[in-house]
Amino acid sequence: MMEEGKQGVMMKRIAHEEGEKEAKKQKLLEQLGARCIPYLSPNDENFSQLWKYKYHKFIIQKAEHTPVDLHSIVQKAFLALLQHGCLFQDLVRLKGKDLLTPVSRILIGCPGYTYKYLNTRLFAVPWADDQLNIKYSTDTLSEACRAFYELNKYLYSQTVCELHKLNGSRQDHSFPDSNAETEFSLPSCSAKESEEYQTESYNVTLINYLDPRDMPYLREEPYFGMGKMAVSWHHDENLVQQSTVAVYNYSFQDNTATKYVEDKDASKWCIGLKIAWDIETPGFVFPLNSGDSYYMLDDLNKTHQHCVLSGSDPRFSSTHRVAECSRGTLQYIQSRCHMALENLFINPKNEKAELKSLETMVLMQAEEIHNEVEFEWLRQYWFQGKRYLKCSDFWSIPLAELEDYWKQMEITTSLVLEEIVKEKWTKKEKCKILKCIMPSLKERRDLRQEWRERCCCKLAKTLPRDEAPVCRPHWTDEDTSMPLPFDLSSIISKLESLVEY
């Protein structure tokens, strides 16, 4: 049996993790039976003790502690994204099924960064960078992206301040009586104070929007009876280990300006927390006022799960995080392309493409990168339609360059296949080459079919034209510009009959 390609191994690992989570969830529900685990909110007697001993890495910052000018530009930015149609539902894959997220979102962050969740790679609309001269669709969207950059800097400074306190005096956290809810705030710290404790800055923010009035059905929270969930229990994915997540919350009614006063309405949006897979510790619910921010410090995102309980008004959130981007930046994938194409040589005498080496490790690496570019970047990008052009043209040229690199990789693969059928190679030598490239070829055949089917699924057809998935790259057998067919089935069959391996 041949070894599986890296993409296939990764997808199997993801499916296995999803299966494990589902099994844990079902076991938890079986243990609970008809009963619910208790949970506490600020009005409950023992809430402050629960917070101190079980949830102390969750920090709330009341709206009044954030600068008024920052509130103003950020809330204006949220509405600008909504009004310009720049918030999108994602067609994601979960447990082998395509689902449309109830939450509309967009990723904003460092230029060239991406963030992956539920087998979907989001491409960051860059927050303003004066050195790059980034072109936005409108001046309003340019101002919006700059606003989230300013918010990012502010939340980072507050995070550093709070991490300094957490690490400097873990046992000296001061918690007030449960009735004094307004005292749970995190006071703003100065830039000087934030410099005392350094940590990695947030590189992206995922902007979320949900209007519960548009939702025909919201699931009931299953373990505690907390109410309707807008976002189910989860850990945030794809983050640097033990990195903090900072969230700015904004709920509004009829686009009117928010006043920072205590909202006594029982239908507030709330954040729910629980210790992962624990049925003994009470849950934790904290109601959010518009303009509040909260921080999940250190390893809280790993040890605990959180959910979002729906309020009655539309709600935005800006969720700032340190995305794990070792394999998720434009610079990374460009360097991988250059690595793969080092083996391709254009002969200056006849301008024909040739291979520099047939060393198996070189061929294997090139084919793995070939798949990475096609399925982790090109198809991910085009599966989301032309949405990014609504905000900025930042990704247009880099994706065109990646597609050009990918075409050169198709030429590289065709040269390997042309070489392997030559009579000068012994059966053993052919078998050696096939053994290193066949897993990637089979994976390419299977994933192309899967992505093509996803682009044609029922949910895909419900999306607006500029958001609908595009099966790209795609070509027919009549396209003479492509050295290999889109469907590799016949080629793989011929190779398999060539030798036994």
C-alpha positions as CSV (number, residue, x, y, z in Angstrom):
1,M,0.0,0.0,0.0
2,M,1.2,3.5,-0.8
3,E,1.6,6.1,1.9
4,E,-1.0,8.8,2.0
5,G,-0.2,12.3,0.9
6,K,0.2,15.1,3.5
7,Q,-3.2,16.6,2.7
8,G,-5.0,13.3,3.1
9,V,-3.2,12.7,6.4
10,M,-4.2,16.1,7.7
11,M,-7.8,15.7,6.7
12,K,-8.0,12.3,8.4
13,R,-6.4,13.8,11.5
14,I,-9.1,16.6,11.5
15,A,-11.9,14.0,11.0
16,H,-10.4,12.0,13.9
17,E,-10.3,15.0,16.2
18,E,-13.9,15.9,15.2
19,G,-14.9,12.3,16.0
20,E,-13.3,12.4,19.4
21,K,-15.0,15.6,20.2
22,E,-18.4,14.2,19.2
23,A,-17.7,11.1,21.3
24,K,-16.8,13.2,24.4
25,K,-19.9,15.3,23.9
26,Q,-22.2,12.2,23.7
27,K,-20.6,10.7,26.7
28,L,-21.1,13.9,28.6
29,L,-24.8,14.1,27.7
30,E,-25.2,10.4,28.7
31,Q,-23.7,11.1,32.1
32,L,-26.0,14.0,32.6
33,G,-29.2,12.3,31.6
34,A,-32.1,14.7,32.2
35,R,-30.3,16.9,34.7
36,C,-28.4,20.1,34.0
37,I,-25.1,21.3,35.5
38,P,-25.5,24.4,37.5
39,Y,-24.1,27.7,36.3
40,L,-23.6,31.1,38.0
41,S,-23.9,34.7,36.8
42,P,-23.0,37.9,38.6
43,N,-26.3,38.0,40.5
44,D,-25.6,34.7,42.2
45,E,-24.1,34.5,45.7
46,N,-21.0,32.5,45.0
47,F,-20.2,34.0,41.6
48,S,-17.1,35.9,42.7
49,Q,-15.6,32.8,44.4
50,L,-16.2,30.7,41.3
51,W,-14.6,33.4,39.1
52,K,-11.6,33.6,41.4
53,Y,-10.8,29.9,41.6
54,K,-12.1,28.4,38.3
55,Y,-12.3,31.3,35.8
56,H,-9.8,33.9,37.0
57,K,-8.1,34.0,33.5
58,F,-11.3,35.6,32.1
59,I,-11.2,39.3,32.5
60,I,-13.9,41.8,31.6
61,Q,-13.3,45.5,30.7
62,K,-16.3,47.7,31.1
63,A,-17.1,50.0,28.2
64,E,-16.5,53.1,30.3
65,H,-12.8,52.2,30.7
66,T,-12.2,52.3,26.9
67,P,-11.5,55.7,25.3
68,V,-14.7,57.3,23.9
69,D,-12.9,58.2,20.7
70,L,-12.0,54.5,20.1
71,H,-15.6,53.4,20.7
72,S,-16.7,55.9,18.1
73,I,-14.4,54.9,15.3
74,V,-14.7,51.1,15.9
75,Q,-18.5,51.1,16.0
76,K,-18.6,53.3,12.9
77,A,-16.2,50.7,11.3
78,F,-18.6,47.8,12.1
79,L,-21.5,49.5,10.5
80,A,-19.4,50.4,7.4
81,L,-18.5,46.8,6.9
82,L,-22.2,45.8,7.2
83,Q,-23.4,48.6,4.9
84,H,-20.8,47.8,2.2
85,G,-21.7,44.1,2.2
86,C,-18.3,43.1,3.5
87,L,-19.5,40.5,6.1
88,F,-20.0,37.0,4.7
89,Q,-21.4,33.6,5.8
90,D,-18.8,30.9,5.2
91,L,-19.5,27.6,3.5
92,V,-17.5,25.4,5.9
93,R,-17.0,21.6,6.1
94,L,-17.8,19.9,9.4
95,K,-18.0,16.1,9.9
96,G,-17.8,15.7,6.1
97,K,-20.8,18.0,5.5
98,D,-21.0,21.5,4.0
99,L,-22.7,24.0,6.3
100,L,-23.4,27.7,6.0
101,T,-22.3,29.5,9.2
102,P,-25.1,31.5,10.9
103,V,-22.5,34.2,11.7
104,S,-21.3,36.6,9.0
105,R,-17.7,37.5,9.3
106,I,-14.5,38.9,7.7
107,L,-10.9,38.6,8.7
108,I,-8.8,41.7,9.0
109,G,-5.2,41.7,10.0
110,C,-1.5,41.8,9.0
111,P,-1.0,42.0,5.3
112,G,-0.6,38.5,3.8
113,Y,-1.9,36.6,6.8
114,T,-4.6,34.0,6.8
115,Y,-6.6,32.2,9.4
116,K,-8.0,28.7,9.1
117,Y,-11.0,27.2,10.8
118,L,-13.3,24.3,9.9
119,N,-11.3,23.5,6.8
120,T,-11.8,27.1,5.6
121,R,-8.9,29.5,5.0
122,L,-9.9,33.1,5.4
123,F,-7.6,35.7,3.8
124,A,-7.1,38.8,5.8
125,V,-8.1,42.1,4.4
126,P,-5.1,44.1,5.6
127,W,-5.5,46.7,8.2
128,A,-4.1,50.0,7.1
129,D,-0.3,49.9,6.4
130,D,1.0,53.2,5.1
131,Q,4.2,51.6,3.8
132,L,2.4,49.2,1.4
133,N,0.0,51.8,-0.2
134,I,-2.9,49.3,0.0
135,K,-5.9,50.2,-2.2
136,Y,-9.3,49.8,-0.6
137,S,-12.6,49.8,-2.5
138,T,-13.7,53.0,-0.7
139,D,-12.2,55.6,1.7
140,T,-14.8,54.4,4.2
141,L,-13.5,50.9,4.2
142,S,-9.9,52.2,4.4
143,E,-10.9,54.1,7.6
144,A,-12.7,51.0,8.9
145,C,-9.6,48.8,8.5
146,R,-7.5,51.5,10.2
147,A,-10.0,51.6,13.1
148,F,-9.5,47.9,13.8
149,Y,-5.8,48.4,13.7
150,E,-6.1,51.1,16.4
151,L,-8.4,48.8,18.4
152,N,-5.9,46.0,18.0
153,K,-3.1,48.1,19.4
154,Y,-5.3,49.2,22.3
155,L,-6.4,45.7,23.2
156,Y,-2.9,44.4,23.0
157,S,-1.7,47.0,25.5
158,Q,-4.4,46.0,27.9
159,T,-3.6,42.3,27.4
160,V,0.1,42.9,28.2
161,C,-0.9,44.8,31.3
162,E,-3.2,42.1,32.5
163,L,-0.8,39.3,31.7
164,H,1.9,41.1,33.7
165,K,-0.5,41.1,36.7
166,L,-1.5,37.5,36.2
167,N,2.1,36.3,36.0
168,G,3.4,38.6,38.7
169,S,0.8,37.9,41.4
170,R,-1.3,34.9,40.5
171,Q,-2.5,34.4,44.0
172,D,-3.2,38.0,44.7
173,H,-6.2,38.6,42.4
174,S,-8.7,40.8,44.2
175,F,-12.4,40.0,43.6
176,P,-15.2,42.0,45.0
177,D,-18.5,40.8,46.4
178,S,-20.8,39.3,43.7
179,N,-23.3,42.2,44.0
180,A,-20.7,44.8,42.9
181,E,-20.7,43.9,39.2
182,T,-19.3,47.3,38.1
183,E,-16.1,46.6,40.1
184,F,-15.1,43.6,37.9
185,S,-13.7,45.9,35.3
186,L,-10.1,45.9,34.1
187,P,-8.8,49.5,34.3
188,S,-6.9,50.8,31.4
189,C,-3.1,50.6,31.7
190,S,-0.6,53.0,30.3
191,A,1.8,52.3,27.4
192,K,4.7,52.4,29.9
193,E,3.0,49.8,32.1
194,S,2.3,47.5,29.1
195,E,6.0,47.6,28.1
196,E,6.9,45.9,31.4
197,Y,5.6,42.5,30.1
198,Q,6.1,41.6,26.5
199,T,4.1,39.0,24.5
200,E,3.4,38.4,20.9
201,S,1.0,40.9,19.4
202,Y,-2.4,40.0,17.8
203,N,-1.9,39.5,14.1
204,V,-5.6,39.2,13.0
205,T,-9.1,40.0,14.1
206,L,-12.1,38.0,13.1
207,I,-15.1,40.3,12.8
208,N,-18.4,38.6,13.5
209,Y,-21.9,39.8,13.0
210,L,-25.2,38.1,13.9
211,D,-28.8,39.4,13.9
212,P,-30.9,37.0,15.9
213,R,-34.0,38.3,14.2
214,D,-32.8,36.7,11.0
215,M,-32.3,33.4,12.7
216,P,-35.3,31.0,12.4
217,Y,-33.7,28.7,14.9
218,L,-31.1,29.0,17.6
219,R,-30.0,25.9,19.5
220,E,-30.6,25.6,23.3
221,E,-27.4,25.3,25.3
222,P,-27.3,21.5,26.1
223,Y,-25.4,21.2,29.4
224,F,-26.4,24.0,31.7
225,G,-29.7,25.3,30.3
226,M,-28.2,28.7,29.8
227,G,-30.5,29.7,26.9
228,K,-30.2,30.2,23.2
229,M,-26.8,29.9,21.7
230,A,-25.6,32.1,18.8
231,V,-22.2,30.3,18.9
232,S,-21.9,26.8,20.3
233,W,-19.3,25.6,22.8
234,H,-15.8,25.6,21.2
235,H,-12.1,26.4,21.6
236,D,-10.8,28.9,19.1
237,E,-8.7,27.1,16.5
238,N,-5.4,27.7,14.9
239,L,-3.9,29.9,17.6
240,V,-0.3,30.1,19.0
241,Q,-0.3,28.0,22.2
242,Q,-1.3,29.9,25.4
243,S,-2.0,33.0,23.5
244,T,-4.7,35.4,24.8
245,V,-7.9,36.1,22.8
246,A,-9.3,39.7,23.2
247,V,-12.9,40.5,22.2
248,Y,-14.6,43.8,21.7
249,N,-18.4,43.5,21.9
250,Y,-20.9,45.9,20.2
251,S,-24.7,45.3,20.2
252,F,-26.9,48.0,18.7
253,Q,-30.6,48.8,18.1
254,D,-31.7,50.5,14.9
255,N,-28.3,51.9,14.2
256,T,-28.6,54.4,17.1
257,A,-25.6,55.5,19.1
258,T,-24.8,53.4,22.1
259,K,-24.7,55.0,25.6
260,Y,-22.5,53.4,28.1
261,V,-24.9,52.8,30.9
262,E,-25.9,49.6,32.6
263,D,-28.5,47.7,30.5
264,K,-31.0,46.0,32.8
265,D,-32.6,44.2,29.8
266,A,-32.7,40.5,30.5
267,S,-32.1,39.7,26.9
268,K,-28.4,40.8,26.8
269,W,-25.7,39.0,24.9
270,C,-23.6,36.9,27.2
271,I,-20.4,35.0,27.2
272,G,-20.6,31.5,28.6
273,L,-17.5,29.5,29.9
274,K,-17.0,26.0,31.1
275,I,-14.1,23.8,31.9
276,A,-13.7,21.5,28.9
277,W,-15.4,18.1,29.4
278,D,-16.0,18.7,33.1
279,I,-19.5,18.0,34.6
280,E,-18.6,18.8,38.2
281,T,-17.6,22.5,38.0
282,P,-20.5,25.0,37.6
283,G,-20.6,27.0,34.4
284,F,-19.9,30.7,34.2
285,V,-22.1,33.3,32.4
286,F,-21.2,37.0,32.1
287,P,-23.7,39.5,30.5
288,L,-22.1,41.9,28.0
289,N,-23.0,45.6,27.6
290,S,-22.3,47.3,24.3
291,G,-18.7,48.5,24.3
292,D,-17.5,46.0,26.8
293,S,-14.3,44.0,26.0
294,Y,-13.3,40.7,27.5
295,Y,-10.0,38.7,27.6
296,M,-9.4,35.0,27.7
297,L,-5.9,35.1,29.1
298,D,-3.0,32.7,28.7
299,D,-4.1,29.0,28.3
300,L,-7.8,29.7,29.1
301,N,-8.8,28.9,25.5
302,K,-7.2,25.5,25.8
303,T,-8.4,24.4,29.2
304,H,-11.9,26.0,28.9
305,Q,-14.6,26.2,26.2
306,H,-16.7,29.2,25.6
307,C,-20.0,29.9,23.9
308,V,-22.0,33.0,23.0
309,L,-25.6,33.3,24.3
310,S,-27.9,35.3,22.1
311,G,-29.3,38.6,23.1
312,S,-32.2,40.3,21.3
313,D,-30.3,43.0,19.3
314,P,-27.9,42.6,16.4
315,R,-24.3,42.1,17.6
316,F,-20.8,42.7,16.3
317,S,-17.6,41.4,17.8
318,S,-14.0,42.0,17.0
319,T,-12.0,38.9,18.2
320,H,-8.3,39.6,18.2
321,R,-6.0,36.6,18.3
322,V,-2.4,35.4,17.6
323,A,-3.1,33.1,14.7
324,E,-0.6,30.3,14.3
325,C,0.7,31.3,10.9
326,S,3.9,29.3,10.4
327,R,2.2,27.8,7.3
328,G,-0.4,30.5,6.7
329,T,1.3,33.6,5.3
330,L,1.8,34.8,1.8
331,Q,5.5,34.9,2.4
332,Y,5.5,31.3,3.5
333,I,3.7,29.9,0.5
334,Q,5.7,32.0,-1.9
335,S,8.9,30.6,-0.4
336,R,7.5,27.1,-0.8
337,C,6.7,27.8,-4.5
338,H,10.3,28.9,-5.1
339,M,11.5,25.7,-3.4
340,A,9.4,23.5,-5.6
341,L,10.4,25.2,-8.8
342,E,14.1,25.1,-8.2
343,N,14.0,21.7,-10.0
344,L,12.5,23.3,-13.2
345,F,15.0,24.6,-15.8
346,I,14.1,26.5,-18.9
347,N,16.8,25.7,-21.5
348,P,17.9,29.0,-23.1
349,K,18.8,27.2,-26.4
350,N,15.3,26.0,-27.2
351,E,13.2,27.5,-24.4
352,K,12.0,24.1,-23.4
353,A,11.3,23.1,-19.8
354,E,13.6,20.5,-18.3
355,L,14.1,18.8,-14.9
356,K,17.4,19.4,-13.1
357,S,17.1,16.3,-11.0
358,L,15.1,13.0,-10.7
359,E,16.1,12.5,-7.1
360,T,13.1,11.0,-5.3
361,M,13.2,13.4,-2.3
362,V,13.2,16.4,-4.7
363,L,10.3,15.0,-6.7
364,M,8.3,14.1,-3.6
365,Q,8.7,17.6,-2.1
366,A,7.7,19.3,-5.3
367,E,4.5,17.3,-5.6
368,E,3.6,17.9,-2.0
369,I,4.1,21.6,-2.5
370,H,2.1,21.4,-5.7
371,N,-0.9,20.1,-3.7
372,E,-0.4,22.6,-0.9
373,V,-0.6,25.5,-3.3
374,E,-3.6,24.1,-5.2
375,F,-5.8,23.0,-2.2
376,E,-4.6,25.2,0.7
377,W,-4.5,28.4,-1.3
378,L,-5.9,28.6,-4.8
379,R,-9.0,26.5,-4.3
380,Q,-9.6,27.9,-0.8
381,Y,-9.5,31.5,-2.2
382,W,-11.7,30.9,-5.2
383,F,-14.2,28.8,-3.2
384,Q,-15.1,32.0,-1.4
385,G,-15.9,33.7,-4.7
386,K,-15.0,37.3,-5.4
387,R,-15.8,38.5,-1.9
388,Y,-12.4,40.0,-1.2
389,L,-12.6,42.5,-4.1
390,K,-15.5,44.2,-2.2
391,C,-12.9,45.4,0.3
392,S,-9.5,45.6,-1.3
393,D,-7.5,44.4,-4.3
394,F,-4.6,43.3,-2.0
395,W,-4.9,39.5,-2.8
396,S,-5.5,39.8,-6.5
397,I,-1.9,40.0,-7.7
398,P,-0.4,37.5,-5.2
399,L,-3.1,34.9,-6.1
400,A,-2.4,35.4,-9.8
401,E,1.3,34.9,-9.1
402,L,0.5,31.7,-7.1
403,E,-1.6,30.4,-10.0
404,D,1.3,31.0,-12.4
405,Y,3.6,29.1,-10.0
406,W,1.1,26.3,-9.9
407,K,1.0,26.1,-13.7
408,Q,4.7,25.7,-13.7
409,M,4.3,22.9,-11.2
410,E,1.9,21.2,-13.6
411,I,4.6,21.4,-16.2
412,T,7.1,19.9,-13.7
413,T,4.7,17.0,-13.0
414,S,4.2,16.4,-16.7
415,L,8.0,16.2,-17.2
416,V,8.3,13.6,-14.5
417,L,5.5,11.5,-16.1
418,E,7.1,11.8,-19.5
419,E,10.4,10.7,-18.1
420,I,9.1,7.7,-16.2
421,V,7.7,6.0,-19.4
422,K,11.0,6.0,-21.2
423,E,12.6,2.6,-21.8
424,K,16.0,3.7,-20.4
425,W,14.6,3.2,-16.9
426,T,14.6,-0.2,-15.2
427,K,11.4,-1.5,-13.6
428,K,13.1,-0.9,-10.2
429,E,14.0,2.7,-11.0
430,K,10.4,3.4,-12.2
431,C,9.0,1.8,-9.1
432,K,11.2,4.0,-6.9
433,I,10.0,7.2,-8.6
434,L,6.3,6.1,-8.6
435,K,6.5,5.3,-5.0
436,C,7.4,8.8,-4.1
437,I,5.0,10.7,-6.3
438,M,1.9,8.5,-6.5
439,P,0.4,9.5,-3.1
440,S,0.4,13.1,-4.2
441,L,-1.1,12.3,-7.6
442,K,-3.9,10.2,-6.0
443,E,-4.6,12.9,-3.4
444,R,-4.7,15.5,-6.2
445,R,-7.3,13.5,-8.2
446,D,-9.5,12.9,-5.1
447,L,-9.3,16.4,-3.8
448,R,-10.1,18.0,-7.1
449,Q,-13.3,15.9,-7.3
450,E,-14.2,16.8,-3.8
451,W,-13.7,20.6,-4.3
452,R,-15.6,20.4,-7.6
453,E,-18.6,18.7,-5.8
454,R,-18.5,21.3,-3.0
455,C,-18.7,24.1,-5.6
456,C,-21.8,22.6,-7.0
457,C,-23.6,21.7,-3.7
458,K,-27.1,23.1,-2.9
459,L,-25.9,25.6,-0.4
460,A,-23.3,27.0,-2.8
461,K,-26.1,27.8,-5.3
462,T,-28.0,29.9,-2.6
463,L,-25.1,32.4,-2.3
464,P,-25.0,35.7,-4.1
465,R,-23.1,35.7,-7.4
466,D,-20.0,37.5,-6.1
467,E,-19.8,35.2,-3.1
468,A,-20.6,31.9,-4.9
469,P,-17.8,29.3,-5.0
470,V,-15.7,29.2,-8.2
471,C,-14.1,25.9,-9.1
472,R,-10.7,27.2,-10.0
473,P,-8.3,26.1,-11.4
474,H,-10.4,24.1,-13.8
475,W,-10.0,23.2,-17.5
476,T,-11.2,20.7,-20.1
477,D,-9.2,18.2,-22.1
478,E,-9.5,20.5,-25.1
479,D,-7.4,23.2,-23.3
480,T,-4.0,22.8,-25.0
481,S,-2.3,25.3,-22.7
482,M,-2.4,22.7,-19.9
483,P,0.1,19.9,-20.0
484,L,-2.1,17.5,-18.0
485,P,-5.8,16.7,-17.7
486,F,-7.9,18.0,-14.8
487,D,-9.0,14.4,-14.0
488,L,-5.9,12.3,-13.3
489,S,-7.7,9.0,-13.1
490,S,-6.6,7.7,-16.5
491,I,-3.0,8.7,-16.0
492,I,-2.9,7.1,-12.5
493,S,-4.4,3.8,-14.0
494,K,-1.6,3.8,-16.7
495,L,1.1,4.3,-14.1
496,E,-0.3,1.6,-11.9
497,S,-0.2,-0.9,-14.8
498,L,3.3,0.2,-15.7
499,V,4.9,-1.5,-12.8
500,E,3.9,-3.3,-9.6
501,Y,4.8,-1.3,-6.6
